[in-house]
Amino acid sequence: MSQVETKEEIINKLRKIVKGSRTDEIIRKALDLYGDDALKVFREIVRLYERGSIRELMDYELYQILERLGLHVPLETRIRIVKHGTESSISDILSK
């Protein structure tokens, strides 16, 4: 196993391990909020993956790992309603 040294190397390897559309958002927000603590978690995930102890993760699994470790990462959530082929936000519908 090679020693991961830089933040960029850790993040690049983590992006290859974690699949899903929200991966980048979770990584970015975790780093913004928790800095080195998030990086330590990411480094350990990469280490476990390289050892063969874990397989690929989905983005929600990365989110769950961070949550269980007490690193809450708030994600932007939006609800869109599609009615008769037209997409509207919930606020648009409620304001009518």
Secondary structure, 3 states (H helix, E strand, C coil): CCCCCCHHHHHHHHHHHEECCCHHHHHHHHHHHHCHHHHHHHHHHHHHHHHCCCCCEEHHHHHHHHHHCCCCCCCCCCCEEEECCEEEEHHHHHCC
